[in-house]
């Protein structure tokens, strides 16, 4: 397929065999060092222990901000609130970047049965395709031998990257209410966010493939208006493919699309070629119809 946009989430990196989740990061030495040295690290660790599963670190940042002025917090945090939080926020970013660099540069033989790998090799066969990744890692560049790279204008890191000249876009979404002194936590404040180019590529693509991307609540800002526009007949309706991992992920995607389309999912599927393909079986990437 020509003129195709592939949108990658963290499931892509995970399927390749790399431990790039927040949960894995919180088990790392990099996070333990951060935890021992900061109030924010201790808070995140406590929240992780309470949940007994994984936590979304970015969502926890907003909760932490709201607790800073409450009684019971350490005197120094209340006294040096904004300055100290900013320092700890930057330290958290540095720890995450250090962990991801180490994890994705370790000696590791890629699994040839990885469906993520198969997808990437299929994409390379057509030069008119583009990739948008919400991941910070440089795995796409490395695996494709830079056939896909920012300087080729066919790869976009929407939320920044681990490259030395770049930075990661890490923080909270616009709909979170924070005091002005903590505005640096908004992703929108980052100069590395590439949303304008992403919107352009999305509008130009005839075929759109999602892989390892779950369409969470925080993704509405990127896709809600796009999907709603596709809920009516016009000359630019698309082929939209969602690769998902098992039945639970399929139902989650359907539920999110119902929300993103203002409960017009049937119209989206009527006027577009929407496909849901289960890629949970290792070494068997379903073909796009």
C-alpha positions as CSV (number, residue, x, y, z in Angstrom):
1,X,0.0,0.0,0.0
2,X,1.3,3.4,-0.9
3,X,0.7,6.7,0.9
4,X,0.5,4.9,4.2
5,X,1.0,6.3,7.7
6,X,2.0,3.8,10.4
7,X,1.4,5.0,14.0
8,X,3.4,3.2,16.6
9,X,2.9,3.0,20.4
10,X,4.9,1.3,23.2
11,X,3.5,-2.1,22.2
12,X,5.8,-2.0,19.2
13,X,9.0,-1.8,21.4
14,X,7.6,-4.4,23.8
15,X,6.9,-6.9,21.0
16,X,10.5,-6.5,19.8
17,X,11.6,-7.7,23.3
18,X,12.6,-4.5,25.0
19,X,11.4,-3.6,28.5
20,X,10.3,-0.1,27.8
21,X,7.2,0.2,30.0
22,X,6.9,2.4,33.1
23,X,6.7,-0.7,35.2
24,X,10.0,-2.0,34.0
25,X,11.6,1.5,34.5
26,X,10.4,1.5,38.1
27,X,12.1,-1.8,38.7
28,X,15.4,-0.4,37.4
29,X,18.5,0.8,39.2
30,X,18.0,4.2,37.5
31,X,14.6,4.6,39.2
32,X,15.9,3.3,42.6
33,X,18.6,5.9,42.6
34,X,16.0,8.6,41.8
35,X,13.6,7.3,44.5
36,X,16.3,7.4,47.2
37,X,17.3,11.0,46.3
38,X,13.9,12.7,45.8
39,X,10.5,13.2,47.4
40,X,8.8,12.6,44.0
41,X,10.6,9.3,43.7
42,X,9.4,8.2,47.1
43,X,5.8,9.3,46.2
44,X,5.8,7.3,43.0
45,X,7.2,4.2,44.7
46,X,4.5,4.5,47.4
47,X,1.8,4.8,44.7
48,X,3.1,1.8,42.9
49,X,3.1,-0.3,46.1
50,X,-0.5,0.7,46.7
51,X,-1.7,-0.2,43.3
52,X,0.1,-3.6,43.2
53,X,0.1,-3.2,39.4
54,X,1.7,-0.6,37.2
55,X,1.1,3.1,37.4
56,X,1.1,5.8,34.7
57,X,3.9,8.0,35.9
58,X,2.7,11.0,33.9
59,X,-0.8,10.9,35.4
60,X,0.8,10.6,38.9
61,X,2.6,13.9,38.3
62,X,-0.6,15.8,38.4
63,X,-1.8,14.1,41.6
64,X,1.6,14.9,43.2
65,X,1.3,18.5,42.3
66,X,-2.1,18.8,44.0
67,X,-0.7,17.3,47.2
68,X,2.4,19.5,47.5
69,X,0.5,22.2,49.5
70,X,-1.4,19.8,51.7
71,X,-0.3,19.3,55.3
72,X,2.0,16.4,56.1
73,X,4.4,16.9,53.3
74,X,8.1,17.5,54.0
75,X,8.9,21.1,55.1
76,X,11.5,21.6,52.4
77,X,9.0,20.5,49.7
78,X,6.5,23.1,50.9
79,X,9.2,25.8,51.3
80,X,10.9,25.2,47.9
81,X,7.8,23.9,46.1
82,X,8.2,25.0,42.5
83,X,12.0,25.1,42.3
84,X,12.4,21.7,44.0
85,X,9.6,20.1,41.9
86,X,11.1,21.4,38.7
87,X,14.5,19.9,39.7
88,X,13.0,16.6,40.6
89,X,10.9,16.5,37.4
90,X,14.1,17.0,35.4
91,X,15.8,14.3,37.4
92,X,13.0,11.9,36.7
93,X,13.3,12.6,32.9
94,X,17.0,12.1,33.1
95,X,16.6,8.8,34.9
96,X,14.0,7.6,32.4
97,X,16.2,8.6,29.4
98,X,19.2,6.9,30.9
99,X,17.2,3.7,31.5
100,X,15.7,3.6,28.0
101,X,19.1,4.3,26.4
102,X,20.6,1.4,28.3
103,X,17.7,-0.9,27.7
104,X,17.6,-0.3,23.9
105,X,21.4,-0.5,23.4
106,X,22.0,-3.8,25.2
107,X,23.2,-6.8,23.3
108,X,20.0,-8.4,22.1
109,X,19.2,-10.5,19.2
110,X,15.9,-9.5,17.6
111,X,13.3,-12.3,17.5
112,X,12.6,-13.0,13.9
113,X,9.1,-14.1,14.9
114,X,8.2,-10.7,16.2
115,X,5.2,-9.3,14.4
116,X,6.5,-5.7,15.0
117,X,9.6,-6.6,13.1
118,X,7.6,-8.2,10.3
119,X,5.5,-5.1,10.0
120,X,8.6,-2.8,9.8
121,X,10.1,-5.0,7.1
122,X,6.9,-4.8,5.1
123,X,6.7,-1.1,5.4
124,X,10.2,-0.7,4.0
125,X,9.1,-2.1,0.7
126,X,7.3,1.1,-0.2
127,X,9.1,4.4,-0.2
128,X,6.0,6.5,0.0
129,X,5.2,5.4,3.5
130,X,5.7,7.4,6.7
131,X,6.0,6.4,10.4
132,X,4.9,8.3,13.4
133,X,6.0,7.0,16.7
134,X,4.9,8.0,20.2
135,X,8.0,6.2,21.6
136,X,11.1,8.0,22.7
137,X,13.4,5.1,21.5
138,X,15.4,5.0,18.3
139,X,14.5,1.3,17.5
140,X,12.8,2.2,14.2
141,X,15.9,4.0,12.9
142,X,18.3,1.2,14.1
143,X,16.3,-1.7,12.7
144,X,15.6,0.0,9.3
145,X,19.3,1.1,9.1
146,X,18.0,4.7,8.9
147,X,15.7,4.0,5.9
148,X,13.2,5.6,8.2
149,X,14.7,8.6,10.0
150,X,13.8,12.2,10.8
151,X,16.3,13.6,8.3
152,X,14.6,11.5,5.6
153,X,11.3,13.2,6.4
154,X,9.5,9.9,6.8
155,X,9.8,9.3,10.6
156,X,8.4,11.6,13.2
157,X,8.9,11.3,17.0
158,X,5.7,13.2,18.2
159,X,6.9,13.2,21.8
160,X,10.6,13.7,21.2
161,X,13.3,11.2,21.3
162,X,16.5,10.1,23.0
163,X,18.7,11.7,20.4
164,X,21.3,14.1,21.8
165,X,19.9,17.1,20.0
166,X,16.3,16.3,21.0
167,X,14.5,15.8,24.3
168,X,11.5,13.8,25.5
169,X,8.0,15.3,25.8
170,X,7.1,14.1,29.2
171,X,4.3,15.4,31.5
172,X,0.6,16.0,31.7
173,X,-2.1,16.8,29.2
174,X,-3.9,20.2,28.7
175,X,-7.1,19.1,30.4
176,X,-5.3,18.7,33.8
177,X,-5.7,21.7,36.0
178,X,-2.4,22.8,37.6
179,X,-1.3,26.0,39.4
180,X,0.7,28.4,37.2
181,X,3.9,27.7,39.1
182,X,3.8,24.1,37.9
183,X,2.9,24.9,34.2
184,X,6.3,23.4,33.1
185,X,4.7,20.0,33.6
186,X,2.4,20.5,30.6
187,X,3.5,18.6,27.5
188,X,2.2,21.6,25.5
189,X,5.0,23.7,27.1
190,X,7.7,21.5,25.4
191,X,9.3,22.9,22.3
192,X,10.0,19.4,21.1
193,X,6.4,18.4,20.6
194,X,5.7,17.7,16.9
195,X,2.0,17.8,16.8
196,X,1.7,20.2,13.8
197,X,3.6,17.9,11.5
198,X,1.7,14.9,12.8
199,X,-1.6,16.5,12.0
200,X,-0.4,17.3,8.4
201,X,0.8,13.7,7.9
202,X,-2.4,12.3,9.3
203,X,-4.5,14.4,6.9
204,X,-2.4,13.4,3.9
205,X,-2.4,9.6,4.4
206,X,-4.8,7.4,2.5
207,X,-4.1,4.4,4.7
208,X,-3.4,4.5,8.4
209,X,-2.1,1.6,10.5
210,X,-2.0,1.5,14.2
211,X,0.4,-0.9,15.9
212,X,1.1,-1.3,19.6
213,X,-1.1,1.8,20.2
214,X,-4.0,1.6,22.6
215,X,-5.9,4.9,22.0
216,X,-6.0,5.9,25.6
217,X,-8.0,8.8,27.0
218,X,-5.1,11.2,26.7
219,X,-5.0,10.6,22.9
220,X,-8.3,12.4,22.2
221,X,-6.4,15.6,21.5
222,X,-4.7,13.9,18.6
223,X,-7.4,11.8,17.0
224,X,-11.0,12.8,18.1
225,X,-11.6,15.5,15.5
226,X,-10.0,13.3,12.8
227,X,-12.2,10.3,13.5
228,X,-15.3,12.5,13.8
229,X,-14.6,14.0,10.4
230,X,-14.5,10.5,8.9
231,X,-17.9,9.7,10.2
232,X,-19.6,11.3,7.2
233,X,-19.3,10.4,3.5
234,X,-16.8,12.3,1.5
235,X,-14.1,11.7,-1.2
236,X,-11.3,11.2,1.3
237,X,-12.4,8.3,3.4
238,X,-9.7,6.0,4.5
239,X,-8.4,2.5,5.2
240,X,-7.8,2.4,8.9
241,X,-6.1,-0.7,10.4
242,X,-5.8,-1.5,14.1
243,X,-3.4,-4.2,15.1
244,X,-4.4,-5.4,18.6
245,X,-3.2,-7.9,21.1
246,X,-6.0,-10.3,21.9
247,X,-9.7,-9.9,22.6
248,X,-9.4,-7.5,25.6
249,X,-7.4,-5.0,23.5
250,X,-10.0,-5.3,20.7
251,X,-12.8,-4.4,23.0
252,X,-10.8,-1.5,24.5
253,X,-10.2,-0.1,21.1
254,X,-13.9,-0.3,20.1
255,X,-14.9,1.4,23.3
256,X,-12.4,4.2,22.8
257,X,-13.5,4.7,19.2
258,X,-17.1,5.0,20.4
259,X,-15.9,7.8,22.6
260,X,-13.6,9.5,20.0
261,X,-16.4,9.5,17.4
262,X,-19.1,10.9,19.8
263,X,-20.9,7.6,19.6
264,X,-20.8,7.4,15.8
265,X,-18.6,4.3,15.5
266,X,-21.1,2.7,13.1
267,X,-20.7,5.7,10.7
268,X,-16.9,5.5,10.9
269,X,-17.1,1.8,9.9
270,X,-19.7,2.5,7.2
271,X,-17.8,5.2,5.4
272,X,-14.3,3.8,5.9
273,X,-12.5,0.5,5.5
274,X,-11.8,-0.2,9.2
275,X,-10.0,-3.4,10.1
276,X,-9.1,-4.9,13.4
277,X,-6.4,-7.5,13.2
278,X,-5.3,-9.7,16.1
279,X,-1.5,-9.9,16.2
280,X,-1.2,-11.8,19.5
281,X,0.0,-15.0,17.7
282,X,3.8,-14.8,17.5
283,X,5.2,-15.1,14.0
284,X,1.9,-14.6,12.3
285,X,1.1,-11.0,11.3
286,X,-2.4,-10.9,9.8
287,X,-2.5,-9.5,6.3
288,X,-4.4,-6.3,5.6
289,X,-7.3,-6.9,3.3
